[in-house]
Amino acid sequence: MPGATTKNIHVAIIGAGIAGITLGLGLRDRNVPFTIYERAPEFRDIGAGIGFSPNAEKAMEYLSKDVLRAFKSVANPNGEDYFQWVDGHSEEGELIYKKFVGKDGFQGCKRSDVLTAWESLLPSGSVEFGKELEEIEETSGGVLVSFKDGSKVNATVVVGCDGIRSQVRHYVLGSTAKNTVKAAYPGYSQKFCYRALVPMDKAVEAIGEYKSSTRFMYNGPDSHIITYPVGNNSVLNVLVVISDRNKDWPREWVAEGKHTCQGSKKEVIDALKGWNQTARSIAPLFPDRMEKWAIFDMAENPASTYVRGRVCIAGDAAHATGPHLGAGGGLGIEDAYFLATLLSHLNDSLKTGVTSDEDESAIVEAALKRYNDARFERTQWVVQATREAVDLFQWQDQRVKNDKVKFGEEISAKFERIWNYDVVEENRKAASGFLCDIGADSK
């Protein structure tokens, strides 16, 4: 190709959370150069529990077998391979519904444990800390990223994995100081939660060995409780989600970017008054003083696109969702798998040579468009379905209320749509489409 030039791409990943780290590992396995830029001064220890669904595990495996192995190395064995929902108001704790999650499926772990395991696999020097994003500017030869410490970097592609308060999303959606795009700011779901990791001996003393050994959800009016063991059965992860009568999270906290505030055990105890003995025994397991976490999502103001030019967003930056279907982290890993595949093909295509900056831009944008087209509908559906799920758990869905049969039908359909997604086939379609777009051999 006369006048053609060849080069490797460089991917700038903004944010070192689940999506950012797993994308980096996927690019590592595909020999695509990347750097992760993280605003924090170091990796942070986040002590909550997290679970990954079957579709997320499949995405891990095909993204990088190391990602799946690392997760399995810290995953807690299931006491039983079921989700079990019980009536938190009936004194007997009547079983509402149970759903099989697959053999050793949907295992949980400490979030800090799995992030540490993945972080240890990143190549030396691939993460730069203290890099708070200031500005993104697309140029004729790529993307210029400026950070608040005064440093700058040129990248072929920028992927915003910077979470629910994403700054990259502001750029993608065209938000400026003078023109604020509402979707750049996730909305308060009128739900907040308290979470704790309770030493297993204390949990067993409070609610018994069986209820501490496997996964349970306690449903009830305007609140619900989730418990499951993590840390090789050394602690019980406990989450209480409570509906808020206030429509808005305090404006001063929103303005400061705060989704947490000082909470108290009393608020949990008060929310569970009138519940059964098990629920009332869970409430005192929380510490006297703890953080109260507001649950924000993008259900009311969804992003209109995940891509602008050579810049895209992934994970919570693109489709922040509540935790109620256990799908948010898994969606970020799916995003990483699609991006790693497409960016690998992009890297290969640029090695064959391009004749101009315009040609290069067109190829880069074609790859990101395929990512957007492949991921948008599914991820947006999950955000909305998660809102619907919490209404089911808290008896706020007026069609279902606390009807056991209707609940089982509704919640099972939502989980199956998430779990049964063929991430490998959909990834193949996106990659094949991109190769067709640029006239490459798709075999």
C-alpha positions as a Markdown table, in Angstrom:
| # | Residue | x | y | z |
|---|---|---|---|---|
| 1 | Met | 0.0 | 0.0 | 0.0 |
| 2 | Pro | 1.9 | 3.1 | -1.2 |
| 3 | Gly | 2.3 | 5.7 | 1.4 |
| 4 | Ala | 0.9 | 3.6 | 4.1 |
| 5 | Thr | 2.2 | 3.6 | 7.7 |
| 6 | Thr | 1.9 | 0.9 | 10.3 |
| 7 | Lys | 1.8 | 1.2 | 14.1 |
| 8 | Asn | 0.5 | -0.4 | 17.3 |
| 9 | Ile | -2.3 | 1.3 | 19.0 |
| 10 | His | -2.1 | 2.6 | 22.6 |
| 11 | Val | -5.2 | 2.3 | 24.7 |
| 12 | Ala | -5.7 | 4.7 | 27.6 |
| 13 | Ile | -8.0 | 3.2 | 30.2 |
| 14 | Ile | -9.3 | 5.7 | 32.7 |
| 15 | Gly | -10.1 | 4.0 | 36.0 |
| 16 | Ala | -8.8 | 0.9 | 37.8 |
| 17 | Gly | -12.1 | -0.7 | 38.9 |
| 18 | Ile | -13.5 | -4.1 | 37.8 |
| 19 | Ala | -14.0 | -3.0 | 34.1 |
| 20 | Gly | -10.7 | -1.2 | 33.8 |
| 21 | Ile | -8.5 | -3.9 | 35.3 |
| 22 | Thr | -10.2 | -6.8 | 33.5 |
| 23 | Leu | -10.0 | -4.9 | 30.2 |
| 24 | Gly | -6.3 | -4.4 | 30.8 |
| 25 | Leu | -5.8 | -8.1 | 31.4 |
| 26 | Gly | -7.7 | -8.9 | 28.2 |
| 27 | Leu | -5.5 | -6.5 | 26.2 |
| 28 | Arg | -2.4 | -7.9 | 27.9 |
| 29 | Asp | -3.4 | -11.4 | 26.6 |
| 30 | Arg | -3.9 | -10.0 | 23.1 |
| 31 | Asn | -0.6 | -8.0 | 23.0 |
| 32 | Val | -2.4 | -4.7 | 22.7 |
| 33 | Pro | -0.4 | -1.8 | 24.4 |
| 34 | Phe | -2.4 | -0.1 | 27.2 |
| 35 | Thr | -2.0 | 2.0 | 30.3 |
| 36 | Ile | -4.5 | 2.3 | 33.2 |
| 37 | Tyr | -4.8 | 5.8 | 34.7 |
| 38 | Glu | -6.3 | 5.8 | 38.2 |
| 39 | Arg | -7.1 | 9.0 | 40.2 |
| 40 | Ala | -6.5 | 7.4 | 43.6 |
| 41 | Pro | -2.9 | 7.3 | 44.9 |
| 42 | Glu | -3.0 | 3.5 | 45.1 |
| 43 | Phe | -5.3 | 0.5 | 44.8 |
| 44 | Arg | -8.0 | 0.9 | 47.5 |
| 45 | Asp | -9.3 | -1.9 | 49.7 |
| 46 | Ile | -13.1 | -2.1 | 49.4 |
| 47 | Gly | -14.5 | -4.5 | 52.0 |
| 48 | Ala | -17.9 | -5.3 | 50.5 |
| 49 | Gly | -19.0 | -8.7 | 49.1 |
| 50 | Ile | -19.7 | -9.3 | 45.5 |
| 51 | Gly | -21.0 | -12.2 | 43.4 |
| 52 | Phe | -20.5 | -13.0 | 39.7 |
| 53 | Ser | -23.2 | -14.6 | 37.6 |
| 54 | Pro | -22.8 | -17.5 | 35.1 |
| 55 | Asn | -22.6 | -15.1 | 32.1 |
| 56 | Ala | -19.9 | -13.1 | 33.9 |
| 57 | Glu | -17.8 | -16.2 | 34.5 |
| 58 | Lys | -18.1 | -17.1 | 30.8 |
| 59 | Ala | -17.0 | -13.6 | 29.8 |
| 60 | Met | -14.0 | -13.9 | 32.3 |
| 61 | Glu | -13.0 | -17.2 | 30.7 |
| 62 | Tyr | -12.9 | -15.8 | 27.1 |
| 63 | Leu | -11.5 | -12.5 | 28.1 |
| 64 | Ser | -8.5 | -14.1 | 29.9 |
| 65 | Lys | -8.3 | -17.4 | 31.6 |
| 66 | Asp | -6.2 | -15.7 | 34.2 |
| 67 | Val | -9.2 | -13.5 | 35.1 |
| 68 | Leu | -11.4 | -16.5 | 35.8 |
| 69 | Arg | -8.7 | -18.5 | 37.6 |
| 70 | Ala | -8.0 | -15.5 | 39.9 |
| 71 | Phe | -11.7 | -15.1 | 40.7 |
| 72 | Lys | -12.1 | -18.8 | 41.4 |
| 73 | Ser | -9.1 | -18.7 | 43.7 |
| 74 | Val | -10.9 | -16.3 | 46.1 |
| 75 | Ala | -14.5 | -17.3 | 45.5 |
| 76 | Asn | -16.4 | -18.8 | 48.4 |
| 77 | Pro | -17.8 | -22.3 | 48.0 |
| 78 | Asn | -21.5 | -22.3 | 47.8 |
| 79 | Gly | -23.3 | -23.8 | 50.7 |
| 80 | Glu | -26.1 | -24.7 | 48.3 |
| 81 | Asp | -26.3 | -23.9 | 44.6 |
| 82 | Tyr | -29.5 | -21.9 | 44.9 |
| 83 | Phe | -30.9 | -18.4 | 45.4 |
| 84 | Gln | -33.5 | -18.6 | 48.2 |
| 85 | Trp | -36.0 | -15.9 | 48.9 |
| 86 | Val | -37.9 | -16.1 | 52.1 |
| 87 | Asp | -40.7 | -14.0 | 53.7 |
| 88 | Gly | -39.0 | -11.7 | 56.2 |
| 89 | His | -42.3 | -10.9 | 57.8 |
| 90 | Ser | -43.7 | -14.3 | 58.5 |
| 91 | Glu | -42.4 | -15.6 | 61.8 |
| 92 | Glu | -41.6 | -19.0 | 60.2 |
| 93 | Gly | -39.6 | -17.4 | 57.4 |
| 94 | Glu | -41.7 | -19.1 | 54.8 |
| 95 | Leu | -39.8 | -19.9 | 51.6 |
| 96 | Ile | -41.1 | -17.7 | 48.7 |
| 97 | Tyr | -39.0 | -19.1 | 45.8 |
| 98 | Lys | -35.7 | -20.8 | 45.2 |
| 99 | Lys | -33.7 | -20.9 | 41.9 |
| 100 | Phe | -30.9 | -23.1 | 40.9 |
| 101 | Val | -27.8 | -21.1 | 39.9 |
| 102 | Gly | -25.8 | -24.0 | 38.4 |
| 103 | Lys | -23.2 | -26.2 | 39.9 |
| 104 | Asp | -20.8 | -23.9 | 41.9 |
| 105 | Gly | -22.6 | -21.0 | 40.1 |
| 106 | Phe | -22.9 | -17.4 | 41.2 |
| 107 | Gln | -20.2 | -17.7 | 43.8 |
| 108 | Gly | -19.4 | -14.7 | 46.1 |
| 109 | Cys | -16.2 | -13.3 | 47.4 |
| 110 | Lys | -14.8 | -10.1 | 49.1 |
| 111 | Arg | -14.6 | -7.4 | 46.5 |
| 112 | Ser | -11.2 | -6.5 | 47.8 |
| 113 | Asp | -9.9 | -10.1 | 47.4 |
| 114 | Val | -10.8 | -10.4 | 43.8 |
| 115 | Leu | -9.5 | -7.0 | 42.9 |
| 116 | Thr | -6.2 | -7.7 | 44.6 |
| 117 | Ala | -6.0 | -11.0 | 42.7 |
| 118 | Trp | -6.6 | -9.3 | 39.4 |
| 119 | Glu | -4.3 | -6.4 | 40.2 |
| 120 | Ser | -1.4 | -8.8 | 40.8 |
| 121 | Leu | -1.7 | -10.0 | 37.2 |
| 122 | Leu | -1.2 | -6.6 | 35.6 |
| 123 | Pro | 2.1 | -6.0 | 33.9 |
| 124 | Ser | 4.6 | -3.9 | 35.8 |
| 125 | Gly | 4.2 | -0.2 | 35.0 |
| 126 | Ser | 0.8 | -0.6 | 33.3 |
| 127 | Val | -1.0 | 1.4 | 36.0 |
| 128 | Glu | -0.3 | 5.1 | 36.8 |
| 129 | Phe | -1.8 | 6.4 | 40.1 |
| 130 | Gly | -2.7 | 10.0 | 41.0 |
| 131 | Lys | -4.0 | 10.6 | 37.5 |
| 132 | Glu | -7.3 | 12.6 | 37.9 |
| 133 | Leu | -8.7 | 13.4 | 34.5 |
| 134 | Glu | -8.9 | 17.1 | 33.5 |
| 135 | Glu | -9.6 | 17.2 | 29.8 |
| 136 | Ile | -10.0 | 15.1 | 26.6 |
| 137 | Glu | -9.2 | 16.5 | 23.2 |
| 138 | Glu | -9.4 | 14.6 | 20.0 |
| 139 | Thr | -6.7 | 15.6 | 17.5 |
| 140 | Ser | -5.9 | 14.6 | 13.9 |
| 141 | Gly | -3.6 | 11.9 | 15.2 |
| 142 | Gly | -5.4 | 10.5 | 18.2 |
| 143 | Val | -6.7 | 11.6 | 21.6 |
| 144 | Leu | -4.8 | 14.0 | 23.9 |
| 145 | Val | -5.7 | 13.3 | 27.6 |
| 146 | Ser | -4.7 | 15.9 | 30.2 |
| 147 | Phe | -4.5 | 15.2 | 33.9 |
| 148 | Lys | -4.8 | 17.6 | 36.8 |
| 149 | Asp | -1.2 | 17.0 | 37.8 |
| 150 | Gly | -0.2 | 18.7 | 34.6 |
| 151 | Ser | 0.8 | 15.5 | 32.7 |
| 152 | Lys | -0.6 | 14.6 | 29.3 |
| 153 | Val | -0.7 | 11.5 | 27.2 |
| 154 | Asn | -1.5 | 10.7 | 23.6 |
| 155 | Ala | -3.7 | 7.7 | 22.9 |
| 156 | Thr | -5.2 | 6.0 | 19.9 |
| 157 | Val | -8.3 | 5.1 | 21.9 |
| 158 | Val | -9.6 | 6.2 | 25.4 |
| 159 | Val | -11.9 | 3.9 | 27.4 |
| 160 | Gly | -13.6 | 5.5 | 30.4 |
| 161 | Cys | -13.9 | 2.9 | 33.2 |
| 162 | Asp | -14.1 | 5.6 | 35.8 |
| 163 | Gly | -17.3 | 4.5 | 37.5 |
| 164 | Ile | -20.6 | 6.0 | 38.3 |
| 165 | Arg | -19.2 | 9.5 | 38.7 |
| 166 | Ser | -17.4 | 9.2 | 35.3 |
| 167 | Gln | -15.7 | 12.3 | 33.9 |
| 168 | Val | -15.2 | 10.5 | 30.6 |
| 169 | Arg | -19.0 | 10.2 | 30.3 |
| 170 | His | -19.2 | 14.0 | 30.4 |
| 171 | Tyr | -17.1 | 14.1 | 27.3 |
| 172 | Val | -18.9 | 11.4 | 25.5 |
| 173 | Leu | -22.3 | 13.0 | 26.1 |
| 174 | Gly | -21.1 | 16.5 | 25.3 |
| 175 | Ser | -21.3 | 17.9 | 28.8 |
| 176 | Thr | -19.5 | 21.1 | 29.5 |
| 177 | Ala | -19.5 | 23.7 | 32.3 |
| 178 | Lys | -22.0 | 25.7 | 30.2 |
| 179 | Asn | -24.0 | 22.8 | 28.8 |
| 180 | Thr | -24.7 | 20.2 | 31.4 |
| 181 | Val | -26.1 | 17.0 | 30.0 |
| 182 | Lys | -28.5 | 15.5 | 32.6 |
| 183 | Ala | -27.6 | 12.0 | 31.8 |
| 184 | Ala | -24.0 | 12.8 | 32.9 |
| 185 | Tyr | -25.3 | 12.7 | 36.5 |
| 186 | Pro | -26.9 | 9.4 | 37.7 |
| 187 | Gly | -30.1 | 9.7 | 39.7 |
| 188 | Tyr | -31.0 | 8.7 | 43.2 |
| 189 | Ser | -33.1 | 5.5 | 43.1 |
| 190 | Gln | -34.7 | 6.3 | 46.5 |
| 191 | Lys | -32.9 | 3.3 | 47.9 |
| 192 | Phe | -30.0 | 3.2 | 50.3 |
| 193 | Cys | -28.2 | 0.4 | 51.9 |
| 194 | Tyr | -26.0 | -0.7 | 54.8 |
| 195 | Arg | -23.4 | -3.4 | 54.4 |
| 196 | Ala | -21.1 | -5.3 | 56.7 |
| 197 | Leu | -18.8 | -8.3 | 56.9 |
| 198 | Val | -19.7 | -10.1 | 60.1 |
| 199 | Pro | -17.3 | -12.6 | 61.6 |
| 200 | Met | -18.8 | -16.0 | 61.1 |
| 201 | Asp | -18.9 | -17.1 | 64.7 |
| 202 | Lys | -21.1 | -14.0 | 65.5 |
| 203 | Ala | -23.3 | -14.7 | 62.6 |
| 204 | Val | -23.9 | -18.3 | 63.5 |
| 205 | Glu | -24.6 | -17.3 | 67.1 |
| 206 | Ala | -27.3 | -14.8 | 65.9 |
| 207 | Ile | -29.1 | -16.7 | 63.1 |
| 208 | Gly | -27.8 | -20.3 | 63.2 |
| 209 | Glu | -25.3 | -22.3 | 61.2 |
| 210 | Tyr | -27.6 | -23.2 | 58.3 |
| 211 | Lys | -28.8 | -19.6 | 57.6 |
| 212 | Ser | -25.1 | -18.5 | 57.7 |
| 213 | Ser | -23.9 | -21.2 | 55.4 |
| 214 | Thr | -25.6 | -20.3 | 52.2 |
| 215 | Arg | -27.3 | -17.5 | 50.2 |
| 216 | Phe | -30.6 | -16.0 | 51.4 |
| 217 | Met | -32.7 | -13.0 | 50.7 |
| 218 | Tyr | -35.4 | -11.8 | 53.1 |
| 219 | Asn | -38.2 | -10.0 | 51.3 |
| 220 | Gly | -40.5 | -7.5 | 53.0 |
| 221 | Pro | -42.3 | -4.2 | 52.8 |
| 222 | Asp | -40.0 | -1.4 | 51.7 |
| 223 | Ser | -36.8 | -3.2 | 52.7 |
| 224 | His | -34.9 | -6.5 | 51.9 |
| 225 | Ile | -31.9 | -8.3 | 53.3 |
| 226 | Ile | -29.2 | -10.3 | 51.5 |
| 227 | Thr | -26.8 | -12.6 | 53.3 |
| 228 | Tyr | -24.1 | -15.0 | 52.0 |
| 229 | Pro | -20.7 | -16.3 | 53.3 |
| 230 | Val | -17.4 | -15.0 | 51.8 |
| 231 | Gly | -13.7 | -15.2 | 52.8 |
| 232 | Asn | -13.7 | -19.0 | 52.7 |
| 233 | Asn | -16.6 | -19.0 | 55.1 |
| 234 | Ser | -14.9 | -16.8 | 57.6 |
| 235 | Val | -17.3 | -13.9 | 57.4 |
| 236 | Leu | -21.0 | -13.4 | 56.4 |
| 237 | Asn | -21.6 | -10.6 | 53.9 |
| 238 | Val | -24.8 | -8.8 | 55.0 |
| 239 | Leu | -26.6 | -6.1 | 53.0 |
| 240 | Val | -29.8 | -4.3 | 54.0 |
| 241 | Val | -31.5 | -2.2 | 51.4 |
| 242 | Ile | -34.1 | 0.3 | 52.6 |
| 243 | Ser | -36.5 | 2.5 | 50.6 |
| 244 | Asp | -36.2 | 6.2 | 51.3 |
| 245 | Arg | -39.3 | 8.4 | 51.7 |
| 246 | Asn | -37.2 | 11.3 | 50.5 |
| 247 | Lys | -37.2 | 11.6 | 46.7 |
| 248 | Asp | -33.7 | 13.2 | 46.5 |
| 249 | Trp | -30.4 | 12.6 | 48.1 |
| 250 | Pro | -29.4 | 15.8 | 49.9 |
| 251 | Arg | -28.3 | 18.3 | 47.2 |
| 252 | Glu | -25.2 | 19.4 | 49.1 |
| 253 | Trp | -23.9 | 15.9 | 49.1 |
| 254 | Val | -24.7 | 15.4 | 45.4 |
| 255 | Ala | -22.9 | 18.6 | 44.6 |
| 256 | Glu | -19.8 | 17.3 | 46.4 |
| 257 | Gly | -20.1 | 13.9 | 44.6 |
| 258 | Lys | -20.9 | 12.1 | 47.9 |
| 259 | His | -23.0 | 9.0 | 47.7 |
| 260 | Thr | -22.3 | 8.0 | 51.3 |
| 261 | Cys | -23.0 | 9.7 | 54.7 |
| 262 | Gln | -22.8 | 8.8 | 58.3 |
| 263 | Gly | -25.4 | 6.2 | 59.2 |
| 264 | Ser | -26.4 | 4.2 | 62.3 |
| 265 | Lys | -27.5 | 0.8 | 63.4 |
| 266 | Lys | -30.7 | 2.3 | 64.8 |
| 267 | Glu | -31.9 | 3.0 | 61.2 |
| 268 | Val | -31.5 | -0.6 | 60.3 |
| 269 | Ile | -33.2 | -1.8 | 63.5 |
| 270 | Asp | -36.1 | 0.6 | 62.9 |
| 271 | Ala | -36.5 | -0.5 | 59.3 |
| 272 | Leu | -36.9 | -4.1 | 60.4 |
| 273 | Lys | -39.4 | -3.6 | 63.2 |
| 274 | Gly | -42.2 | -6.0 | 62.7 |
| 275 | Trp | -40.1 | -8.5 | 60.8 |
| 276 | Asn | -39.4 | -12.0 | 61.9 |
| 277 | Gln | -36.9 | -13.1 | 64.5 |
| 278 | Thr | -34.2 | -13.9 | 61.9 |
| 279 | Ala | -34.4 | -10.4 | 60.4 |
| 280 | Arg | -34.4 | -8.8 | 63.8 |
| 281 | Ser | -31.3 | -10.8 | 64.8 |
| 282 | Ile | -29.4 | -9.7 | 61.7 |
| 283 | Ala | -29.9 | -6.0 | 62.4 |
| 284 | Pro | -27.7 | -6.0 | 65.6 |
| 285 | Leu | -24.8 | -7.5 | 63.7 |
| 286 | Phe | -24.1 | -4.1 | 62.1 |
| 287 | Pro | -21.6 | -1.8 | 63.9 |
| 288 | Asp | -23.0 | 1.1 | 65.9 |
| 289 | Arg | -21.5 | 3.6 | 63.4 |
| 290 | Met | -21.2 | 3.0 | 59.7 |
| 291 | Glu | -21.6 | 4.5 | 56.3 |
| 292 | Lys | -25.0 | 4.7 | 54.7 |
| 293 | Trp | -24.7 | 4.1 | 50.9 |
| 294 | Ala | -27.1 | 5.8 | 48.5 |
| 295 | Ile | -27.9 | 3.7 | 45.5 |
| 296 | Phe | -27.6 | 5.8 | 42.4 |
| 297 | Asp | -28.2 | 4.5 | 38.9 |
| 298 | Met | -28.9 | 5.7 | 35.3 |
| 299 | Ala | -32.4 | 4.3 | 35.0 |
| 300 | Glu | -34.1 | 7.7 | 34.8 |
| 301 | Asn | -31.5 | 9.5 | 32.7 |
| 302 | Pro | -29.7 | 6.8 | 30.5 |
| 303 | Ala | -26.8 | 7.7 | 28.4 |
| 304 | Ser | -27.8 | 8.1 | 24.7 |
| 305 | Thr | -24.6 | 6.5 | 23.5 |
| 306 | Tyr | -21.4 | 4.9 | 24.9 |
| 307 | Val | -19.1 | 6.3 | 22.1 |
| 308 | Arg | -17.9 | 9.6 | 20.8 |
| 309 | Gly | -15.2 | 9.5 | 18.1 |
| 310 | Arg | -12.2 | 7.6 | 19.5 |
| 311 | Val | -13.6 | 7.7 | 23.1 |
| 312 | Cys | -15.9 | 5.3 | 24.8 |
| 313 | Ile | -17.3 | 4.4 | 28.2 |
| 314 | Ala | -17.7 | 1.0 | 29.9 |
| 315 | Gly | -19.0 | -0.5 | 33.1 |
| 316 | Asp | -20.7 | 1.8 | 35.5 |
| 317 | Ala | -19.5 | 4.8 | 33.6 |
| 318 | Ala | -21.8 | 3.7 | 30.8 |
| 319 | His | -24.7 | 1.9 | 32.5 |
| 320 | Ala | -24.6 | 2.4 | 36.3 |
| 321 | Thr | -27.1 | 0.0 | 37.9 |
| 322 | Gly | -28.2 | -1.0 | 41.4 |
| 323 | Pro | -26.9 | -4.2 | 42.9 |
| 324 | His | -30.3 | -6.0 | 43.1 |
| 325 | Leu | -29.7 | -8.5 | 40.2 |
| 326 | Gly | -26.0 | -9.0 | 40.9 |
| 327 | Ala | -25.3 | -8.0 | 37.4 |
| 328 | Gly | -23.4 | -4.7 | 37.4 |
| 329 | Gly | -19.9 | -6.1 | 37.8 |
| 330 | Gly | -20.6 | -8.8 | 35.3 |
| 331 | Leu | -21.8 | -6.3 | 32.7 |
| 332 | Gly | -18.5 | -4.5 | 33.1 |
| 333 | Ile | -16.5 | -7.7 | 32.4 |
| 334 | Glu | -18.7 | -8.4 | 29.4 |
| 335 | Asp | -17.9 | -4.9 | 28.1 |
| 336 | Ala | -14.2 | -5.6 | 28.7 |
| 337 | Tyr | -14.4 | -8.8 | 26.6 |
| 338 | Phe | -16.1 | -7.0 | 23.7 |
| 339 | Leu | -13.6 | -4.1 | 23.8 |
| 340 | Ala | -10.5 | -6.4 | 24.2 |
| 341 | Thr | -11.6 | -8.4 | 21.1 |
| 342 | Leu | -12.4 | -5.4 | 19.0 |
| 343 | Leu | -9.3 | -3.4 | 20.0 |
| 344 | Ser | -7.2 | -6.5 | 19.2 |
| 345 | His | -8.7 | -6.6 | 15.7 |
| 346 | Leu | -8.2 | -2.8 | 15.4 |
| 347 | Asn | -4.5 | -3.2 | 16.4 |
| 348 | Asp | -4.1 | -5.9 | 13.7 |
| 349 | Ser | -5.7 | -3.8 | 11.1 |
| 350 | Leu | -3.5 | -0.7 | 11.8 |
| 351 | Lys | -0.4 | -2.9 | 11.4 |
| 352 | Thr | -1.4 | -3.6 | 7.8 |
| 353 | Gly | -1.0 | 0.1 | 7.1 |
| 354 | Val | -3.2 | 3.2 | 6.8 |
| 355 | Thr | -2.7 | 6.0 | 4.3 |
| 356 | Ser | -3.9 | 9.0 | 6.4 |
| 357 | Asp | -5.0 | 10.1 | 9.8 |
| 358 | Glu | -8.5 | 10.3 | 8.4 |
| 359 | Asp | -8.4 | 6.6 | 7.5 |
| 360 | Glu | -7.1 | 5.7 | 10.9 |
| 361 | Ser | -9.8 | 7.6 | 12.6 |
| 362 | Ala | -12.5 | 6.0 | 10.5 |
| 363 | Ile | -11.2 | 2.5 | 11.4 |
| 364 | Val | -11.0 | 3.3 | 15.1 |
| 365 | Glu | -14.5 | 4.8 | 15.1 |
| 366 | Ala | -15.8 | 1.7 | 13.2 |
| 367 | Ala | -14.5 | -0.5 | 16.0 |
| 368 | Leu | -16.1 | 1.5 | 18.8 |
| 369 | Lys | -19.4 | 1.8 | 16.9 |
| 370 | Arg | -19.6 | -2.0 | 16.8 |
| 371 | Tyr | -19.0 | -2.0 | 20.6 |
| 372 | Asn | -21.8 | 0.5 | 21.2 |
| 373 | Asp | -24.2 | -1.4 | 18.9 |
| 374 | Ala | -23.4 | -4.7 | 20.6 |
| 375 | Arg | -23.7 | -3.5 | 24.2 |
| 376 | Phe | -26.3 | -0.8 | 24.3 |
| 377 | Glu | -29.6 | -2.6 | 24.3 |
| 378 | Arg | -28.6 | -5.3 | 26.7 |
| 379 | Thr | -27.0 | -3.1 | 29.3 |
| 380 | Gln | -29.8 | -0.6 | 29.2 |
| 381 | Trp | -32.4 | -3.3 | 29.8 |
| 382 | Val | -30.5 | -4.6 | 32.8 |
| 383 | Val | -30.5 | -1.1 | 34.4 |
| 384 | Gln | -34.3 | -1.0 | 34.1 |
| 385 | Ala | -34.8 | -4.6 | 35.1 |
| 386 | Thr | -32.8 | -4.0 | 38.3 |
| 387 | Arg | -35.2 | -1.2 | 39.3 |
| 388 | Glu | -38.1 | -3.6 | 38.7 |
| 389 | Ala | -36.4 | -6.4 | 40.7 |
| 390 | Val | -36.0 | -4.3 | 43.9 |
| 391 | Asp | -39.7 | -3.4 | 43.7 |
| 392 | Leu | -40.4 | -7.2 | 43.7 |
| 393 | Phe | -38.1 | -7.8 | 46.7 |
| 394 | Gln | -39.8 | -4.9 | 48.6 |
| 395 | Trp | -43.4 | -5.8 | 47.7 |
| 396 | Gln | -43.8 | -2.5 | 45.8 |
| 397 | Asp | -44.8 | -4.0 | 42.5 |
| 398 | Gln | -48.6 | -3.7 | 42.7 |
| 399 | Arg | -49.1 | -6.5 | 40.1 |
| 400 | Val | -47.2 | -9.0 | 42.3 |
| 401 | Lys | -47.0 | -7.6 | 45.9 |
| 402 | Asn | -46.1 | -10.7 | 48.0 |
| 403 | Asp | -47.7 | -13.3 | 45.7 |
| 404 | Lys | -45.2 | -16.2 | 45.7 |
| 405 | Val | -46.1 | -17.7 | 42.3 |
| 406 | Lys | -46.0 | -14.3 | 40.5 |
| 407 | Phe | -42.8 | -13.4 | 42.2 |
| 408 | Gly | -41.1 | -16.6 | 41.1 |
| 409 | Glu | -42.2 | -16.1 | 37.5 |
| 410 | Glu | -41.1 | -12.5 | 37.4 |
| 411 | Ile | -37.7 | -12.8 | 39.1 |
| 412 | Ser | -36.8 | -16.0 | 37.3 |
| 413 | Ala | -37.4 | -14.5 | 33.9 |
| 414 | Lys | -35.1 | -11.5 | 34.7 |
| 415 | Phe | -32.2 | -13.7 | 35.9 |
| 416 | Glu | -32.5 | -16.1 | 33.0 |
| 417 | Arg | -32.4 | -13.3 | 30.5 |
| 418 | Ile | -29.1 | -12.1 | 32.1 |
| 419 | Trp | -27.6 | -15.5 | 32.6 |
| 420 | Asn | -28.5 | -17.1 | 29.3 |
| 421 | Tyr | -27.0 | -14.4 | 27.2 |
| 422 | Asp | -24.5 | -15.9 | 24.7 |
| 423 | Val | -21.6 | -13.5 | 25.3 |
| 424 | Val | -19.2 | -15.5 | 23.0 |
| 425 | Glu | -21.6 | -15.6 | 20.0 |
| 426 | Glu | -22.5 | -11.9 | 20.4 |
| 427 | Asn | -18.8 | -11.0 | 20.7 |
| 428 | Arg | -18.1 | -13.0 | 17.5 |
| 429 | Lys | -20.8 | -11.1 | 15.7 |
| 430 | Ala | -19.4 | -7.7 | 16.7 |
| 431 | Ala | -15.9 | -8.7 | 15.7 |
| 432 | Ser | -17.1 | -10.1 | 12.4 |
| 433 | Gly | -19.1 | -7.0 | 11.7 |
| 434 | Phe | -16.1 | -4.7 | 12.3 |
| 435 | Leu | -13.9 | -6.8 | 10.0 |
| 436 | Cys | -16.5 | -6.6 | 7.3 |
| 437 | Asp | -16.8 | -2.8 | 7.9 |
| 438 | Ile | -13.1 | -2.3 | 7.1 |
| 439 | Gly | -13.0 | -4.9 | 4.3 |
| 440 | Ala | -10.8 | -7.4 | 6.2 |
| 441 | Asp | -10.9 | -11.2 | 6.1 |
| 442 | Ser | -13.2 | -12.2 | 8.8 |
| 443 | Lys | -12.1 | -15.8 | 9.0 |
